[in-house]
Amino acid sequence: MNCIIFLDNGHRFKDDPEYGEMLKRMWFGDLTKRDRERINTRVIGSNGITLPSTFDGDACYACPTNKERNSISSGNFERHIKKTHPAVDSVHLPPKHTIIIEADIRSSLSKQSKTKINRVLRHRILTTCGDAMVEVGTRHIDPALCLYIGAYLICVISNQNLREKVPRGNGTLCRVVAVRLTNNPQSHTWKNYYNKKVWTVNAKDVEWIEVEHYPKSIIIQQLEKEIEKTTKTYSKLLLESKPLSRKQQRNKQRLTDKLNKLNISLATENRKHRFKLKPQHYSAYVTVKPNQLARSTMKFACRMTQLPVNLNDATTGHKLQGMTKDVVIITSWPKGGLFKNWEYVVLSRVRTLKGLYLFQPIDMQKSFKPSEELKRFFKRARIKEQRFLQARQNRLAELKKRKTREKIWMTGLSVWISNFVVCIVSFNEDSYQSLGFS
């Protein structure tokens, strides 16, 4: 590391500067008893705090482990299914906006692998393993990807497409726009999930999924607000009176034209942030219990074909770094010493204390002081920063003196040249007169 940037301004907490000051105290020292009590006023179930079903703005769950993150995503999907899908004994088919994409799982070709993937083990992987239990190097793959239009995703792809017209790479956040299956997909059928009918398909029968960047760009947000505002004005005009006067008809036509232009602009802007992802082939390691009664797990290699995305309803602390959220829901606090500064990272992602929700109160006794190693690092960084700034100031002063000297020298040179020219002109006039020229 040869560079460090200090972010001293509190732009993230401009709507709640008192909360920002609290986190600054936490970063440079520790939370006071009063600070902890204020944070604990946001525990769900106390002080009248309830978790809304929907949120305004950008919201996410923060979890210390991938297993807990998988549990949150599973719970959210279960609520979605129970709310929108028909019962298994219904004559109706499930809606098309939701589908579970099951990975194509096969035995490893490696001679060292002794585990054969049979039908029972494949079903066990699909129904009990989240992406936390399937590893591909440092990445994770979800064997049963529960998708619906608008679902939050995170890409687990290489960074070779970062320079594309629509850039994306490992960790890119996005939302589902559409799912395209192959022609005549043999595996496309509904299955029983939570006593509801849900469409499922094998990943080999998926041609691609289309996703869009999330959060939305500022331009898209502005266009959507303008469309909403214009639509309300248009609806209000239609309810005013019937038949419409000539003036009202002209206003109606003007609003119609404006809405058409805005929708075209929005469609064009959306295309700049959408891209398609196709299923990829992986050599994965799966950790799973061989049966329900087993006390221990087994880990083995296999071949897997699946889409390179994971659900992102909930996020682990290290992936939240650098993000700013309107709402953060902390499901639990980490245990043990493996999560240094985790509490500060998740607490400082949310803009205001009002946007914070806790399932558990923060520890009133635990020390959140930065480690001695971190303190020494920042001390060295501050010393180097002062040396750099002083050297820069000296350099600027030196350049200013040099420019002043050069300006004086150039001024003197220009005066000398002008005097020299005057002398030459005077000499030539005297010479012409001596030769009899007037």
C-alpha positions as CSV (number, residue, x, y, z in Angstrom):
1,M,0.0,0.0,0.0
2,N,1.5,3.4,-1.0
3,C,-1.6,5.6,-0.7
4,I,-4.2,6.3,1.9
5,I,-7.2,8.7,1.8
6,F,-8.7,10.2,4.9
7,L,-12.5,10.9,4.6
8,D,-12.9,13.5,7.3
9,N,-16.1,15.2,6.1
10,G,-19.5,14.0,7.2
11,H,-21.4,14.1,3.9
12,R,-23.0,10.8,4.5
13,F,-24.6,12.0,7.8
14,K,-25.7,15.5,6.7
15,D,-29.3,14.6,7.6
16,D,-28.3,13.4,11.1
17,P,-25.0,15.1,12.1
18,E,-25.4,14.0,15.7
19,Y,-25.3,10.3,14.6
20,G,-22.2,11.1,12.5
21,E,-20.5,12.6,15.6
22,M,-21.3,9.4,17.5
23,L,-19.7,7.2,14.9
24,K,-16.6,9.5,14.8
25,R,-16.2,9.0,18.5
26,M,-16.5,5.2,17.9
27,W,-13.9,5.3,15.2
28,F,-11.3,7.3,17.1
29,G,-12.1,6.0,20.6
30,D,-15.1,4.1,21.8
31,L,-18.9,4.3,22.2
32,T,-20.0,5.9,25.5
33,K,-22.8,4.4,27.6
34,R,-25.1,7.1,26.3
35,D,-24.2,6.3,22.7
36,R,-25.0,2.6,23.2
37,E,-28.3,3.4,24.8
38,R,-29.2,5.6,21.8
39,I,-28.3,2.8,19.4
40,N,-30.4,0.4,21.4
41,T,-33.5,2.5,21.0
42,R,-33.6,1.1,17.5
43,V,-34.2,-2.5,18.6
44,I,-37.2,-4.0,16.9
45,G,-40.0,-4.6,19.5
46,S,-38.9,-1.9,21.9
47,N,-39.9,1.7,22.1
48,G,-42.6,1.0,19.5
49,I,-40.1,0.1,16.8
50,T,-41.5,-2.2,14.1
51,L,-40.0,-3.4,10.9
52,P,-41.9,-2.0,7.9
53,S,-42.9,-4.3,5.1
54,T,-41.5,-1.8,2.5
55,F,-39.0,1.0,2.7
56,D,-38.4,4.3,0.9
57,G,-34.9,4.4,-0.5
58,D,-32.1,1.8,-0.6
59,A,-32.4,-0.8,2.2
60,C,-30.5,-4.0,3.1
61,Y,-29.9,-6.6,5.8
62,A,-26.4,-6.7,7.3
63,C,-25.3,-10.2,8.6
64,P,-22.0,-11.4,10.1
65,T,-22.0,-14.7,8.2
66,N,-23.0,-16.1,4.8
67,K,-25.3,-18.8,6.5
68,E,-27.3,-16.0,8.2
69,R,-27.4,-14.1,4.9
70,N,-28.9,-17.2,3.2
71,S,-31.5,-17.5,5.9
72,I,-32.6,-14.0,5.4
73,S,-32.9,-14.5,1.6
74,S,-34.8,-17.7,2.1
75,G,-37.2,-16.1,4.5
76,N,-37.9,-13.2,2.2
77,F,-38.5,-15.6,-0.7
78,E,-40.9,-17.7,1.4
79,R,-43.0,-14.6,2.2
80,H,-43.0,-13.6,-1.5
81,I,-44.2,-17.1,-2.5
82,K,-46.9,-17.3,0.1
83,K,-48.2,-13.9,-0.9
84,T,-48.2,-14.3,-4.7
85,H,-48.6,-18.0,-5.6
86,P,-51.5,-20.4,-5.8
87,A,-51.8,-23.5,-3.5
88,V,-50.6,-26.9,-4.7
89,D,-54.3,-28.1,-4.9
90,S,-55.3,-25.1,-7.0
91,V,-56.2,-25.4,-10.7
92,H,-54.3,-22.2,-11.5
93,L,-50.7,-22.2,-12.7
94,P,-48.0,-20.2,-10.8
95,P,-47.2,-16.6,-12.0
96,K,-44.4,-16.1,-14.5
97,H,-42.6,-13.4,-12.6
98,T,-41.0,-16.0,-10.3
99,I,-38.8,-19.0,-11.0
100,I,-36.3,-21.2,-9.2
101,I,-33.2,-22.0,-11.4
102,E,-31.7,-25.3,-10.2
103,A,-28.1,-25.9,-10.9
104,D,-27.1,-28.8,-13.2
105,I,-25.0,-30.9,-10.8
106,R,-22.9,-33.8,-12.0
107,S,-20.1,-36.0,-10.5
108,S,-16.6,-34.7,-10.7
109,L,-14.3,-36.1,-13.4
110,S,-11.4,-36.1,-11.1
111,K,-10.1,-39.6,-10.2
112,Q,-9.5,-38.4,-6.6
113,S,-13.2,-37.7,-6.1
114,K,-15.0,-40.7,-4.8
115,T,-18.5,-39.1,-4.3
116,K,-21.0,-39.9,-7.0
117,I,-23.9,-37.5,-7.5
118,N,-27.0,-39.6,-7.5
119,R,-30.6,-38.4,-7.6
120,V,-31.0,-38.4,-3.8
121,L,-27.8,-36.4,-3.2
122,R,-28.7,-33.9,-6.0
123,H,-32.1,-33.3,-4.3
124,R,-30.4,-32.9,-1.0
125,I,-28.0,-30.2,-2.4
126,L,-30.8,-28.3,-4.1
127,T,-33.1,-28.2,-1.1
128,T,-30.7,-27.7,1.8
129,C,-27.6,-25.8,0.5
130,G,-27.4,-22.1,0.0
131,D,-24.5,-20.4,-1.7
132,A,-22.6,-20.5,1.7
133,M,-22.2,-24.2,1.2
134,V,-21.0,-24.2,-2.4
135,E,-17.5,-22.9,-3.0
136,V,-15.7,-22.1,-6.3
137,G,-12.3,-20.8,-5.2
138,T,-13.1,-17.7,-3.1
139,R,-16.6,-17.3,-4.6
140,H,-19.9,-18.9,-3.7
141,I,-22.6,-20.4,-6.0
142,D,-26.3,-20.9,-5.2
143,P,-27.5,-24.3,-6.3
144,A,-31.1,-23.2,-6.2
145,L,-31.4,-19.6,-7.4
146,C,-34.7,-18.1,-6.3
147,L,-35.4,-15.3,-8.8
148,Y,-38.3,-12.9,-9.4
149,I,-38.6,-9.7,-11.3
150,G,-36.9,-7.0,-9.2
151,A,-34.9,-9.4,-7.0
152,Y,-31.6,-8.0,-5.7
153,L,-28.5,-9.8,-7.0
154,I,-24.7,-9.6,-6.7
155,C,-22.5,-10.8,-9.6
156,V,-19.8,-13.4,-9.0
157,I,-18.1,-13.1,-12.3
158,S,-14.6,-12.1,-13.4
159,N,-13.6,-8.5,-13.9
160,Q,-12.8,-8.8,-17.6
161,N,-16.0,-6.9,-18.6
162,L,-15.3,-3.7,-16.5
163,R,-14.5,-1.8,-19.7
164,E,-17.6,-2.8,-21.6
165,K,-20.3,-0.3,-22.6
166,V,-22.3,-1.6,-19.6
167,P,-19.5,-2.4,-17.1
168,R,-19.9,-5.3,-14.6
169,G,-17.5,-7.4,-12.5
170,N,-17.3,-9.4,-9.3
171,G,-19.5,-7.7,-6.7
172,T,-21.6,-5.7,-9.2
173,L,-25.1,-5.0,-7.7
174,C,-28.1,-5.5,-9.9
175,R,-31.8,-6.4,-10.1
176,V,-33.6,-9.0,-12.2
177,V,-35.4,-7.6,-15.3
178,A,-36.1,-10.7,-17.4
179,V,-35.4,-14.5,-17.7
180,R,-35.1,-16.2,-21.1
181,L,-35.4,-19.9,-21.4
182,T,-34.3,-22.1,-24.3
183,N,-36.7,-23.3,-26.9
184,N,-38.8,-26.2,-25.5
185,P,-37.1,-26.5,-22.1
186,Q,-37.6,-30.1,-20.9
187,S,-37.0,-29.3,-17.2
188,H,-39.5,-26.4,-17.0
189,T,-42.2,-27.5,-14.5
190,W,-43.8,-26.4,-11.3
191,K,-42.9,-27.9,-7.9
192,N,-44.2,-27.7,-4.4
193,Y,-42.5,-25.0,-2.3
194,Y,-44.1,-23.9,1.0
195,N,-47.3,-25.7,-0.2
196,K,-47.5,-23.4,-3.2
197,K,-46.9,-23.9,-6.9
198,V,-43.6,-22.4,-8.1
199,W,-42.0,-22.6,-11.5
200,T,-38.6,-24.4,-11.6
201,V,-36.1,-25.0,-14.4
202,N,-32.7,-26.6,-14.8
203,A,-29.9,-24.1,-15.5
204,K,-29.0,-25.9,-18.7
205,D,-32.4,-24.8,-20.1
206,V,-31.8,-21.1,-19.3
207,E,-30.5,-19.0,-22.2
208,W,-29.8,-15.9,-20.2
209,I,-31.1,-13.5,-17.6
210,E,-31.2,-9.7,-18.0
211,V,-30.4,-7.5,-15.1
212,E,-29.9,-3.8,-14.5
213,H,-27.5,-1.9,-12.3
214,Y,-28.7,-1.0,-8.8
215,P,-29.0,1.5,-7.2
216,K,-30.5,3.4,-10.2
217,S,-28.5,6.2,-11.7
218,I,-29.4,9.8,-10.9
219,I,-30.7,10.4,-14.4
220,I,-33.1,7.4,-14.2
221,Q,-34.4,8.6,-10.8
222,Q,-35.0,12.1,-12.2
223,L,-36.8,10.7,-15.2
224,E,-39.0,8.4,-13.1
225,K,-39.9,11.3,-10.8
226,E,-40.8,13.5,-13.8
227,I,-43.0,10.7,-15.3
228,E,-44.8,10.3,-12.0
229,K,-45.4,14.0,-11.7
230,T,-46.6,14.3,-15.3
231,T,-48.9,11.3,-14.9
232,K,-50.6,12.8,-11.8
233,T,-51.1,16.0,-13.7
234,Y,-52.6,14.1,-16.7
235,S,-54.9,12.1,-14.4
236,K,-56.1,15.2,-12.6
237,L,-56.9,16.9,-16.0
238,L,-59.0,14.0,-17.1
239,L,-61.0,14.1,-13.8
240,E,-61.7,17.8,-14.0
241,S,-64.6,17.9,-16.4
242,K,-66.1,16.2,-19.4
243,P,-66.2,17.1,-22.2
244,L,-62.8,18.9,-22.2
245,S,-62.5,22.4,-23.3
246,R,-60.2,23.3,-26.2
247,K,-57.6,24.6,-23.8
248,Q,-57.8,21.4,-21.8
249,Q,-57.5,19.3,-24.9
250,R,-54.4,21.2,-25.9
251,N,-53.0,20.6,-22.4
252,K,-53.9,16.9,-22.7
253,Q,-52.1,16.6,-26.0
254,R,-49.1,18.4,-24.6
255,L,-48.9,16.1,-21.5
256,T,-49.3,13.0,-23.8
257,D,-46.4,14.2,-26.0
258,K,-44.3,14.9,-22.9
259,L,-45.0,11.5,-21.4
260,N,-44.1,9.8,-24.6
261,K,-40.8,11.6,-24.8
262,L,-40.0,10.9,-21.1
263,N,-40.8,7.2,-21.5
264,I,-38.5,7.0,-24.6
265,S,-35.7,8.8,-22.7
266,L,-36.2,6.4,-19.7
267,A,-36.1,3.3,-22.0
268,T,-32.9,4.7,-23.6
269,E,-31.3,5.4,-20.3
270,N,-32.3,2.0,-18.9
271,R,-30.6,0.2,-21.8
272,K,-27.3,1.8,-20.8
273,H,-27.5,0.0,-17.5
274,R,-28.7,-3.4,-18.5
275,F,-26.7,-6.5,-19.4
276,K,-27.3,-10.2,-19.8
277,L,-25.7,-13.1,-17.9
278,K,-25.5,-16.7,-19.2
279,P,-25.0,-20.0,-17.2
280,Q,-21.4,-20.9,-16.5
281,H,-19.7,-24.2,-15.8
282,Y,-17.9,-24.6,-12.5
283,S,-15.8,-27.1,-10.5
284,A,-17.3,-26.7,-7.1
285,Y,-16.9,-28.0,-3.6
286,V,-20.1,-28.7,-1.7
287,T,-20.6,-29.1,2.0
288,V,-23.8,-30.9,2.9
289,K,-25.3,-33.4,5.4
290,P,-25.9,-36.7,3.6
291,N,-29.3,-37.1,5.3
292,Q,-31.6,-35.3,7.8
293,L,-30.4,-37.4,10.7
294,A,-26.7,-37.0,10.0
295,R,-24.7,-35.1,12.7
296,S,-21.7,-34.3,10.5
297,T,-21.4,-32.9,7.0
298,M,-19.5,-34.2,4.0
299,K,-17.5,-32.2,1.6
300,F,-16.9,-33.2,-2.0
301,A,-16.1,-31.9,-5.5
302,C,-18.6,-31.8,-8.3
303,R,-19.3,-30.2,-11.6
304,M,-22.0,-27.5,-11.6
305,T,-23.7,-25.3,-14.2
306,Q,-25.4,-22.2,-12.8
307,L,-25.9,-18.5,-13.3
308,P,-23.0,-16.4,-11.9
309,V,-25.1,-14.4,-9.4
310,N,-26.3,-14.7,-5.8
311,L,-29.2,-13.2,-4.0
312,N,-28.4,-9.9,-2.2
313,D,-31.3,-9.2,0.0
314,A,-28.8,-9.5,2.9
315,T,-25.1,-8.6,2.7
316,T,-22.1,-9.5,4.9
317,G,-20.2,-6.6,6.5
318,H,-17.1,-6.6,4.3
319,K,-19.2,-6.3,1.2
320,L,-21.0,-3.3,2.6
321,Q,-17.8,-1.3,2.8
322,G,-17.9,1.8,0.7
323,M,-21.7,1.7,0.4
324,T,-24.3,4.2,1.7
325,K,-27.8,3.0,2.6
326,D,-31.0,4.7,3.6
327,V,-32.0,1.7,5.8
328,V,-29.7,-1.0,7.4
329,I,-31.3,-3.9,9.3
330,I,-28.6,-5.6,11.5
331,T,-29.8,-9.2,12.2
332,S,-27.1,-10.1,14.8
333,W,-23.7,-9.0,16.1
334,P,-20.6,-11.1,15.4
335,K,-19.1,-13.3,18.1
336,G,-15.4,-13.9,18.7
337,G,-12.5,-11.9,17.6
338,L,-12.6,-12.7,13.9
339,F,-14.7,-9.6,12.9
340,K,-12.5,-6.6,13.7
341,N,-14.3,-3.2,13.2
342,W,-17.5,-5.1,11.9
343,E,-19.8,-3.1,14.1
344,Y,-18.4,0.2,13.0
345,V,-18.6,-0.7,9.3
346,V,-22.3,-1.7,9.4
347,L,-23.4,1.2,11.7
348,S,-21.7,3.7,9.5
349,R,-23.4,2.6,6.3
350,V,-26.7,4.1,7.2
351,R,-27.3,7.8,6.8
352,T,-29.4,8.4,9.9
353,L,-30.1,6.7,13.3
354,K,-33.8,6.6,12.2
355,G,-32.8,4.3,9.3
356,L,-31.2,1.8,11.6
357,Y,-33.1,-1.4,12.8
358,L,-31.6,-4.0,15.2
359,F,-32.8,-7.5,15.9
360,Q,-30.5,-7.6,18.9
361,P,-29.2,-4.7,21.2
362,I,-25.6,-3.8,20.9
363,D,-23.3,-5.0,23.8
364,M,-23.1,-2.5,26.6
365,Q,-19.7,-3.7,27.8
366,K,-17.8,-4.7,24.7
367,S,-14.9,-2.4,23.7
368,F,-15.0,-1.1,20.1
369,K,-11.7,0.8,20.4
370,P,-9.5,0.5,17.4
371,S,-6.6,-1.9,17.8
372,E,-3.1,-0.6,18.7
373,E,-1.9,-1.7,15.3
374,L,-4.5,0.4,13.6
375,K,-3.7,3.4,15.9
376,R,0.0,3.1,15.0
377,F,-0.8,2.8,11.3
378,F,-2.9,6.0,11.3
379,K,-0.2,7.8,13.4
380,R,2.4,7.0,10.7
381,A,-0.1,7.9,8.0
382,R,-0.8,11.3,9.6
383,I,2.9,12.0,10.0
384,K,3.5,11.2,6.3
385,E,0.5,13.3,5.4
386,Q,2.0,16.4,7.2
387,R,5.4,15.8,5.6
388,F,3.8,15.6,2.2
389,L,1.7,18.7,2.7
390,Q,4.7,20.7,4.0
391,A,6.9,19.5,1.1
392,R,4.1,20.5,-1.3
393,Q,3.7,23.9,0.3
394,N,7.5,24.5,0.1
395,R,7.5,23.4,-3.5
396,L,4.6,25.8,-4.4
397,A,6.4,28.7,-2.6
398,E,9.6,27.9,-4.6
399,L,7.7,27.8,-7.9
400,K,6.0,31.1,-7.0
401,K,9.4,32.8,-6.3
402,R,10.8,31.4,-9.5
403,K,7.8,32.7,-11.5
404,T,8.3,36.1,-9.9
405,R,12.0,36.1,-10.8
406,E,11.2,35.0,-14.4
407,K,8.5,37.8,-14.6
408,I,11.0,40.4,-13.4
409,W,13.6,39.1,-15.9
410,M,11.2,39.1,-18.8
411,T,10.0,42.6,-17.9
412,G,13.6,43.8,-17.9
413,L,14.3,42.0,-21.2
414,S,11.3,43.5,-22.9
415,V,12.3,47.1,-21.7
416,W,15.9,46.5,-23.0
417,I,14.6,45.2,-26.4
418,S,12.2,48.2,-26.8
419,N,15.1,50.6,-26.0
420,F,17.4,48.8,-28.4
421,V,14.8,49.1,-31.1
422,V,14.4,52.9,-30.4
423,C,18.2,53.3,-30.7
424,I,18.3,51.5,-34.0
425,V,15.4,53.5,-35.4
426,S,17.1,56.8,-34.3
427,F,20.4,55.6,-35.8
428,N,18.8,54.9,-39.1
429,E,17.1,58.3,-39.2
430,D,20.5,60.1,-38.5
431,S,22.2,58.0,-41.2
432,Y,19.6,58.9,-43.8
433,Q,19.9,62.6,-43.1
434,S,23.7,62.5,-43.4
435,L,23.3,61.0,-46.8
436,G,21.0,63.8,-48.0
437,F,17.7,61.9,-47.6
438,S,14.8,63.7,-46.0
